Structure formats: C-alpha cells, structure tokens
C-alpha cells in the first residue's frame, strides 16, 4: 500500500501546486508556454496514477491487470519525459542545436520504449511475471532507464554551461533546469537499484516543483507585469500621460451601468478646451503647442487630484467627478476659473471649462450631461476671448 500512496500523494501535491495551470480558466500566460507545461503535467499525472495502480494491483497479485498496467507505467513515463523536454525548451527560450538535440533525445527514448514494450508482448525483455506472480525486471528496462539518466545528465551539463554565460533571470532558469535534471538522474539511478520502490515518481515530483517555483511562476509574474504595462500604455495619452479616449469610452460604459443600477449617488463632469492652441501651433510651431497642451493638462490635474482626467481630442479634456471631487465640485470649479482669470491678464495659459451634474430626473444618458457641460464650456470660452480682446 505504501507504493500506491506515493503516487496518490504526488497527484494531490501536483494538482494543488499547479491548479491554475491545469484549470480551464483563462490565463494571462502565453499560450505556448502554458500549453507545453500543461501537457507535461497531464502526462505526469497519468504516470503517477498508473504507477499508484500498479502498487495496488501487484499487492493483490492480479497478474493480468498488473501486466497491462506495467506497460502503461512505462509508456506514460517516457511520454512525460518527452513533454518535459518540450516544456523546458520553451521555458529557457533557446532554439539552438543543443535544445533540438534535447528534444530529439526525448523522442528517441519514447520511440525506443514503444519498440521494446511491443517486443515484450512476445519475448520478455523489459519485464515479466513468474509463475509465482512475482515481478521481474529484465535488461531492456535498465537500458531504457540508463538512456533517460544519460539524457538528464547531458541536459544538466548543458544547462549549467549556459548558466555560466547568462545573467539575471535567464541564469536562474538555466540553473533550475540543471538542478531538476540532476534530481531526475539521481532518482532514476535509485529506481534502477530499487525497482520495488516508487523513487522515479518522487524524482518527478521534486523536479516539477522546482520548475514550477523557479521558472513557471517567475515567467507568469513577468508576463502579467508586461501585460499590465501594455494595457496601461493602451489607455494612456502618449503626450500628456493622462487617460486617452479609449479609456474614456470604457469609463462611459461603466458610468451608464452604474447609473442604471443606482449603485452610486451621482457624478459630474467638467469639459475643458484650450484657447489659442491653433495660434501657437501656427506661429511658434507644434513643439510649443505640445508644451502648451502639457501645461494645461498639469493645471487640470493639479485642481482635480482625485478624479480621472481624459484627453478626448486634440485640445479637449474631460474630468469625471466622483467621490470628494464631486462633493467639492463647486469650490474646485470656482478655484479653477479664478486661476484662469488671473492668467488672462498675464497672457498666460487659458483653458475654458464647463461643468454639469447627472440628474436622474431629467437625464436619460451621459450624453445629455456632456451636452450641458460642453455648452457651458463654450459660453466660458467666448467670455474668455472677450476678456483677452480687451
């Protein structure tokens, strides 16, 4: 029973450690990396299962069932080796000749095992059962295990050699591959010496946990950070750094949903438009115009510190007011207008703005709120132009 218990415990640990990988939920991890690793895990779980069953069947001396299961044990063993080679090549990202040779070794071992197991059906060369129902390991079994051991040792040597030439995260990944390969080679040697102990399964478990902890999880974290950064860039305006029109449109969808669900008390928005940007672009150049835009954006962000700021057009900005900025909207708008009035006399930065608040009694959508805010902004723009002309 102890033999079977190792396989069962290994399955439980492997599933718990790799639950996200084995699950069907959508993952942010690159498809090739996740799929190769997932294939290896499934093959390994299959090996653990049939290996555990072998312990139970052999203990009961059910020879026919044990014979069939032994074939499955060896088949799933070399299948897991094949998938392990493919997963490791993808993990380390090396497509050179040594890694191609590594994968070829996996295929060769798999093919060799299939041939000798087929021959074993007619002439026992891998294993057999005696008349007393005792399992006997034969020479071809040792040859197959020796081939695996040589492949893993060769992999370890190559991985450590590459580690010496690498830096940073790649160095750590090569070391992990090398250590996991040595673990496998050691446990294969022990399995050769002690055929009635589930040592190969233990080696697989230890090596896989090392790969998961120091390569898969690390790559997953790095990839998620890269995806988050890419997502942030997709929603950011390249010139000013505030949110762009795509982020604005998504925010509108969420606002409409919240308004229908009555999940918040309300919201307001302020529409901004820069005065004189075209003149600056025409007389001083677009670089000066870009600087003018960035100054205007900084001014808006300084006044509305707790609300998202969006650049929705060339010289148009929108702030959606929620939380404390919504509660203090009148004060903030007054202070902003005061600052702009001061700038008029100094030939400084001129930004027109208009504010409106969502009213569930009269507003059926965000568009109606925006139209009111835009109208007030335009009125303010005309007033500022009149002041500037004076």
Steps between C-alpha positions, in 0.01 A plus 500: 500500500793734569601483131155613381481773765804679353329530161175624655679757716701615197180558301349705783811716541540549126137606455509737798823665388390528135125550543493818290695337217283188494173691532294619207487862609649756265862575578709800412795270441625458139319209333808306387665509841183409686397226258839327497519504877139384529563205266798397711294522822215292355745233381665501842168467682416207273832341596439555872154346467600183315807465724279518808262246344796270437573494871141403580471238224836341575421484870186299416701292250253567219758411238308573178389843621847569642660400168281745305558769757878449484490574128304816577751597768795482260303668219385793714849529649669562164208716383557728800873510413416605144267778616753606762761559230255710297393707802857569609602617151212750498577613855865581435417647158804349334449367147861398433642161404544371860131549576399339170719206596331502840153467343631237258623304804148513646353368176767232470441372853124501441536307174748254651265430791207438268705252297629299796154493661357362176774236484435420866151381409662210313844466656552631856787749490366786717313318777311183572304325775607160629271204558498610867360840385822682582604802293844471337684792335690400185804657321309722256339680794843595631612610155199732469559647845870543427415690181278734698770551761757585232261746335426675829869521592578641155223754546638600840851550360366715214276702735780576745734592212238744365443632851866598524460710184164655595388775735198591708181299466636282217787391721256393772285313248795303361608411853149378582493282188842362589402422859171337399683286242751386764213416736345284230832328420557418868153358553518298177825346627330417830198357318735274304644367824167471682229403246234440766518855640320798335817707476447612140167658604669688785769630265234625257314674781808679637625602155157629395455706817837661432402583140167645614643707784805645329404515132127478433386729783779748428416513131131532583566799729725668241242442226218644711706810568570536129130461419406756765755747364377442145142552617595822677671627187191416294288718730748788538541809287855499366554877531347590836499167685134526603235253387413499130175480306489119512513508881238778492256293291538202733439724801179627340373143464563439870337832596187416303482161668540647849241767428246235395577286804488805732825371650632849578356837602599684185777643293603817329730589218707793393577560133815696414620665181823694444482853369760609247661164424463541124668841511791357696538210255489737201737765636735310730486143371352174619765445766386817672140385454579164659659677797191718532284184506714340770486816715122508468477134595718554809277787606185287467660210691614733780146625557322165462738272689246230588327457165604335173611743227449406134634655184221435250617717210781725382440773758201353686507347847230354723502438875240263643425610856432240766570471871646805677548693175131456427409623849729804462422562134379859538806604697738328257333655198510845662870466581580381150313790338673742737841370393411536131371855556835589655679354198300719260664814629845341480466357147532157665335165459132529405274196541123522464289265709138411563349275765175302515358245746301187421136546601298174494178704474588652163801308363449173319864457406851637540466681167250748641734586787789545259296731274421731794864506614621562146254784454621668821860450390425673169335791682806529724726485192318794340520698823874436530556605139320825570720561806813423302396740225463781755 
